[in-house]
Amino acid sequence: MPGYHNIGIVHHGLLTEAEELAKQLAAIYGKGRKWWLATQDTLGECQENLNSSDLIITIGGDGTILRGVHVAASRDIPVLGVNMGRVGFMSDIESKDAINEIGWYLEGNARIERRYMLSATIQGRESQPIISLNDVTVARGSIVRVIEVSTVVDGVHLATYRGDGVVVSTATGSTGYTLGLGGPVMDPASRDFLVKPIATHMSQFGGAILQASSTVELTVQSEENATLNADGFIDLSLADGETVVISQAGNYASFLRRKPAAEFWGDLSRRLGLRKGPLKSPRRHGL
């Protein structure tokens, strides 16, 4: 049988309907395949299953997909997102359609779309790089007080932002936090990435889009501790003077897709409510 045979389902642990759908999929499509189930919080206990998997299905919102991607990317396992969230930019199937449509993906019909990731390290700390699919943020901590973040691109000082912090986003993350900050939406296949200040007097500044080979250094200048956050669930405390170095990661996330790549823009306008119904054909002169 072609397609995928060793499949993990990562579902949102607080959504009963996500767990029920996971069990239904495993039962309906179980013949000839090996399945295992986990919540986004129990993935750390699934190393053996992960090492033998050839597909991960996530059921939840974009946060659940991000958890799945973090364990899949280093193993070159593609991810298929089933959306139970509100927007679901990274998902490919809505939960109501999953039972009928999953089989098409399992048979190996989908194309694989690669999304590039970021790598962040804290200078002076001996630790593994932090890998991020969406974004890396250096921001103020729990105390509501502005911080200054010196931002250097390829050795050249870009700006020192005074406000809530700075977000460095991938093309994938451009439809997330940075979109809410007024940043541009980037083509998801792009390797470029974006630097955008948070809640500063320059917040209306659209940000700077950097080429894939660039390196960004964010240095905290604050009497209070700041925080490094990656993909919304990795948090590390930063002290005054510490520098976070961000560059393109060597690995990438892989997603299963049914539609052609260009359909991203149609889905984007639909999910943001920018377009309703089919487009009308333009009128031609003389007709």
C-alpha positions as CSV (number, residue, x, y, z in Angstrom):
1,M,0.0,0.0,0.0
2,P,1.5,3.4,-1.0
3,G,1.4,6.5,1.2
4,Y,1.9,6.7,5.0
5,H,1.9,3.8,7.3
6,N,3.4,4.9,10.7
7,I,1.3,7.8,11.8
8,G,1.2,9.9,15.0
9,I,-1.8,12.0,16.0
10,V,-1.1,15.0,18.2
11,H,-4.3,16.5,19.6
12,H,-5.1,19.4,21.8
13,G,-5.2,18.0,25.3
14,L,-8.0,20.3,26.5
15,L,-10.4,19.7,23.7
16,T,-12.5,16.5,24.1
17,E,-13.7,16.7,20.6
18,A,-10.0,16.7,19.3
19,E,-9.3,13.4,21.2
20,E,-12.5,11.9,19.9
21,L,-11.7,12.7,16.3
22,A,-8.2,11.3,16.8
23,K,-9.6,8.0,18.0
24,Q,-12.1,7.9,15.1
25,L,-9.4,8.5,12.5
26,A,-7.2,5.7,13.9
27,A,-10.1,3.3,14.0
28,I,-11.4,4.1,10.5
29,Y,-8.0,4.2,8.7
30,G,-6.2,1.7,11.0
31,K,-6.1,-1.3,8.6
32,G,-2.5,-1.8,7.4
33,R,-1.2,1.1,9.4
34,K,0.4,1.7,12.8
35,W,-1.1,4.6,14.8
36,W,-0.2,6.3,18.0
37,L,-1.9,9.2,19.9
38,A,-0.5,11.9,22.1
39,T,-1.5,15.3,23.4
40,Q,0.7,18.4,22.7
41,D,1.9,18.1,26.3
42,T,2.9,14.4,26.2
43,L,5.0,14.4,23.1
44,G,8.2,14.2,25.2
45,E,7.2,10.7,26.2
46,C,6.8,9.5,22.5
47,Q,10.5,9.4,21.4
48,E,10.4,5.8,20.2
49,N,7.1,6.3,18.3
50,L,8.4,9.5,16.7
51,N,11.6,7.9,15.5
52,S,9.6,5.3,13.5
53,S,6.8,7.7,12.2
54,D,6.4,8.9,8.6
55,L,3.6,11.3,9.2
56,I,2.2,13.4,12.1
57,I,-1.4,14.6,12.1
58,T,-2.2,17.5,14.4
59,I,-5.8,18.2,15.6
60,G,-6.3,21.6,17.2
61,G,-5.3,25.1,16.3
62,D,-2.0,26.6,15.1
63,G,-0.5,26.2,18.6
64,T,-1.0,22.4,18.3
65,I,0.6,22.4,14.9
66,L,3.6,24.3,16.2
67,R,4.1,21.6,18.9
68,G,3.9,18.9,16.3
69,V,6.4,20.7,14.0
70,H,9.0,21.0,16.7
71,V,9.3,17.3,17.0
72,A,8.8,16.5,13.3
73,A,11.1,18.9,11.7
74,S,14.4,17.5,13.0
75,R,13.2,14.0,11.9
76,D,12.1,15.2,8.4
77,I,8.5,14.0,9.1
78,P,5.7,15.9,7.3
79,V,2.8,17.3,9.2
80,L,-0.9,17.5,8.3
81,G,-2.9,20.0,10.3
82,V,-6.6,19.5,11.1
83,N,-8.1,22.8,12.2
84,M,-10.2,23.1,15.3
85,G,-9.1,26.7,16.0
86,R,-10.5,30.0,14.7
87,V,-8.2,30.8,11.8
88,G,-5.8,27.9,11.2
89,F,-3.4,29.4,8.7
90,M,-1.1,26.3,8.8
91,S,-3.8,23.6,8.7
92,D,-5.0,22.0,5.5
93,I,-8.3,20.4,6.6
94,E,-11.2,21.6,8.7
95,S,-12.2,19.2,11.5
96,K,-15.7,18.6,10.0
97,D,-14.1,17.3,6.8
98,A,-11.3,15.2,8.4
99,I,-13.0,11.8,8.4
100,N,-13.9,12.0,4.7
101,E,-10.7,13.6,3.5
102,I,-7.8,12.1,5.5
103,G,-7.7,9.0,3.3
104,W,-6.6,11.0,0.3
105,Y,-3.6,12.3,2.2
106,L,-2.7,8.9,3.6
107,E,-2.5,7.4,0.1
108,G,0.3,9.8,-0.7
109,N,-1.5,12.1,-3.0
110,A,-0.6,15.4,-1.4
111,R,2.3,17.7,-2.3
112,I,4.9,18.5,0.3
113,E,5.4,22.2,1.2
114,R,8.5,23.3,3.0
115,R,8.5,26.1,5.4
116,Y,11.8,27.6,6.6
117,M,12.6,28.1,10.3
118,L,14.7,30.3,12.5
119,S,17.5,29.5,14.9
120,A,18.1,31.6,18.0
121,T,21.0,31.4,20.5
122,I,21.9,33.5,23.5
123,Q,25.5,34.7,23.5
124,G,27.5,33.4,26.3
125,R,25.2,30.5,27.2
126,E,26.1,26.9,26.5
127,S,22.9,25.5,25.2
128,Q,21.3,24.1,22.1
129,P,19.9,26.6,19.5
130,I,16.2,27.4,19.9
131,I,14.4,26.5,16.6
132,S,11.3,28.4,15.7
133,L,8.8,28.1,12.8
134,N,6.7,31.2,13.5
135,D,8.8,33.8,15.4
136,V,11.3,34.7,18.0
137,T,10.4,37.6,20.3
138,V,12.5,39.6,22.8
139,A,10.1,41.5,24.9
140,R,9.5,42.9,28.4
141,G,8.9,40.6,31.3
142,S,6.0,40.5,33.7
143,I,6.6,44.1,34.9
144,V,4.8,46.6,32.8
145,R,7.7,48.8,31.9
146,V,9.3,49.6,28.5
147,I,12.6,48.1,27.5
148,E,15.1,49.0,24.9
149,V,16.3,46.5,22.4
150,S,19.3,47.2,20.2
151,T,18.8,45.7,16.8
152,V,21.8,44.9,14.6
153,V,21.5,43.3,11.1
154,D,24.6,41.8,9.6
155,G,26.9,43.8,11.9
156,V,25.1,47.1,11.1
157,H,23.0,48.9,13.8
158,L,19.4,49.2,12.5
159,A,17.7,50.8,15.5
160,T,17.3,50.8,19.2
161,Y,13.6,50.2,19.8
162,R,12.1,51.5,23.0
163,G,8.8,49.9,23.8
164,D,7.5,46.3,24.5
165,G,10.2,44.6,22.4
166,V,11.0,43.2,19.0
167,V,9.7,40.2,17.0
168,V,11.7,38.4,14.3
169,S,9.3,36.4,12.1
170,T,9.5,33.9,9.4
171,A,7.3,33.9,6.3
172,T,5.1,31.4,8.1
173,G,4.9,33.7,11.2
174,S,3.9,36.7,9.1
175,T,0.3,35.6,9.3
176,G,0.5,35.4,13.1
177,Y,1.9,37.8,15.7
178,T,3.5,40.2,13.1
179,L,0.2,40.5,11.2
180,G,-1.5,41.7,14.4
181,L,1.3,44.2,14.7
182,G,0.6,45.6,11.2
183,G,3.4,43.8,9.4
184,P,3.1,42.4,5.9
185,V,2.1,38.9,4.9
186,M,4.9,37.1,3.1
187,D,4.8,34.2,0.6
188,P,5.0,31.1,2.8
189,A,7.7,29.5,0.7
190,S,10.0,32.6,1.2
191,R,13.2,32.1,3.1
192,D,13.3,35.8,4.0
193,F,12.3,37.0,7.4
194,L,11.0,40.1,9.1
195,V,12.0,42.3,12.0
196,K,9.2,44.3,13.6
197,P,9.1,46.4,16.8
198,I,6.3,45.9,19.4
199,A,4.4,48.8,20.8
200,T,7.0,51.5,20.2
201,H,6.7,55.0,18.7
202,M,7.7,53.3,15.5
203,S,4.9,50.7,15.7
204,Q,3.5,52.0,12.4
205,F,6.8,51.1,10.8
206,G,6.0,48.1,8.6
207,G,9.3,46.4,9.6
208,A,12.4,45.3,7.7
209,I,12.3,42.2,5.5
210,L,15.8,40.6,5.5
211,Q,17.3,38.1,3.1
212,A,17.8,34.5,4.2
213,S,21.5,34.8,4.7
214,S,21.1,37.7,7.2
215,T,21.8,37.5,11.0
216,V,20.0,39.6,13.5
217,E,21.3,40.5,17.0
218,L,18.9,41.7,19.6
219,T,20.5,43.1,22.8
220,V,18.4,43.8,25.9
221,Q,18.9,47.2,27.5
222,S,16.7,47.2,30.6
223,E,17.0,47.3,34.3
224,E,14.2,44.7,34.5
225,N,14.4,41.2,33.1
226,A,13.2,40.6,29.6
227,T,11.9,37.4,28.0
228,L,12.9,35.4,24.9
229,N,9.8,33.6,23.5
230,A,9.8,31.2,20.5
231,D,6.6,30.0,18.8
232,G,4.5,31.1,21.8
233,F,5.5,28.3,24.1
234,I,9.3,28.4,24.7
235,D,10.2,31.1,27.3
236,L,13.6,32.0,28.6
237,S,14.6,34.9,30.9
238,L,17.0,37.5,29.6
239,A,19.1,39.9,31.7
240,D,20.3,43.4,30.9
241,G,23.0,43.3,28.3
242,E,22.3,39.8,27.0
243,T,22.2,39.3,23.2
244,V,20.0,36.9,21.2
245,V,21.5,36.0,17.8
246,I,18.9,34.9,15.2
247,S,19.5,33.4,11.8
248,Q,18.1,31.0,9.3
249,A,17.9,27.5,10.7
250,G,19.3,24.6,8.7
251,N,16.2,22.5,8.9
252,Y,12.6,23.2,7.8
253,A,9.1,22.1,8.5
254,S,7.2,20.0,5.9
255,F,3.4,20.2,5.4
256,L,1.1,18.1,3.3
257,R,-1.0,20.2,1.0
258,R,-3.9,19.5,-1.4
259,K,-4.2,22.8,-3.2
260,P,-1.7,24.5,-5.5
261,A,0.7,26.8,-3.7
262,A,-0.9,30.0,-5.2
263,E,-4.2,29.1,-3.4
264,F,-2.5,30.4,-0.2
265,W,-3.6,33.9,-1.2
266,G,-7.2,33.0,-1.7
267,D,-7.3,31.1,1.6
268,L,-5.7,34.1,3.3
269,S,-8.3,36.6,2.0
270,R,-11.1,34.2,3.0
271,R,-9.8,33.6,6.5
272,L,-9.3,37.3,7.1
273,G,-12.7,38.1,5.8
274,L,-11.3,40.2,2.9
275,R,-13.2,38.3,0.3
276,K,-16.6,36.7,0.3
277,G,-18.0,34.6,-2.5
278,P,-16.4,34.0,-5.9
279,L,-14.6,36.7,-7.7
280,K,-16.4,38.4,-10.6
281,S,-14.8,38.4,-14.0
282,P,-13.6,41.9,-15.0
283,R,-15.7,43.6,-17.6
284,R,-14.1,44.0,-21.0
285,H,-14.3,47.2,-23.0
286,G,-16.9,47.0,-25.8
287,L,-18.9,44.2,-24.2
